Amino acid sequence: MKQLTYFGAFIGGAIAGAALGILMAPDKGTDTRTRISDAVSDFCKKHNLKVSKEDMEDLVDDIKDAAAEVVD
């Protein structure tokens, strides 16, 4: 069970790190959020994970807020 927690934290950190890198790119914000949402959706489909659209949008918003805190 502990290994699953570490793996989940690692995956979450990797996704957040990649998303922060994308958010710092000079693309338009709506395009960036769409790319992140699509990437998470593709990841979930590839690994047969069930995540609601609302949960995915919340994740993208949380990453956006975290990136804004880092920039400030």
C-alpha positions as CSV (number, residue, x, y, z in Angstrom):
1,M,0.0,0.0,0.0
2,K,2.9,2.4,0.8
3,Q,4.4,1.8,-2.6
4,L,1.2,2.8,-4.3
5,T,1.2,6.0,-2.3
6,Y,4.8,6.8,-3.4
7,F,3.9,5.9,-7.0
8,G,0.9,8.2,-6.9
9,A,2.9,11.0,-5.4
10,F,5.6,10.5,-8.1
11,I,3.1,10.5,-10.9
12,G,1.3,13.5,-9.5
13,G,4.6,15.4,-9.1
14,A,5.6,14.5,-12.7
15,I,2.3,15.7,-14.1
16,A,2.5,18.9,-12.0
17,G,6.1,19.5,-13.1
18,A,5.2,19.0,-16.8
19,A,2.2,21.2,-16.4
20,L,4.2,24.0,-14.8
21,G,6.7,23.8,-17.6
22,I,3.9,24.1,-20.1
23,L,2.3,27.0,-18.1
24,M,5.5,28.9,-18.2
25,A,5.6,28.6,-22.0
26,P,4.6,31.6,-24.1
27,D,1.4,30.0,-25.4
28,K,-2.0,31.5,-24.8
29,G,-3.5,30.4,-21.5
30,T,-6.6,28.8,-22.9
31,D,-4.5,26.8,-25.4
32,T,-2.2,25.7,-22.5
33,R,-5.1,24.6,-20.3
34,T,-6.6,22.6,-23.3
35,R,-3.2,20.9,-23.9
36,I,-3.0,19.9,-20.2
37,S,-6.5,18.7,-20.1
38,D,-6.0,16.6,-23.3
39,A,-2.7,15.2,-21.9
40,V,-4.4,14.1,-18.7
41,S,-7.3,12.7,-20.6
42,D,-5.0,10.7,-22.9
43,F,-3.0,9.4,-19.9
44,C,-6.2,8.2,-18.2
45,K,-7.4,6.5,-21.3
46,K,-4.0,4.8,-21.9
47,H,-4.0,3.5,-18.3
48,N,-7.7,2.8,-18.2
49,L,-8.4,5.2,-15.3
50,K,-11.8,6.7,-14.8
51,V,-11.7,10.4,-14.1
52,S,-14.7,12.7,-14.5
53,K,-14.4,15.8,-16.6
54,E,-15.1,18.0,-13.5
55,D,-12.2,16.3,-11.6
56,M,-9.9,16.9,-14.6
57,E,-10.9,20.6,-14.8
58,D,-10.3,20.9,-11.1
59,L,-6.9,19.4,-11.5
60,V,-6.0,21.8,-14.3
61,D,-7.3,24.8,-12.2
62,D,-5.2,23.6,-9.2
63,I,-2.1,23.4,-11.3
64,K,-2.8,26.8,-12.7
65,D,-3.2,28.3,-9.2
66,A,0.0,26.6,-8.1
67,A,1.9,28.0,-11.1
68,A,0.6,31.5,-10.4
69,E,1.9,31.2,-6.8
70,V,5.3,30.1,-8.1
71,V,5.5,33.1,-10.5
72,D,4.5,35.6,-7.8
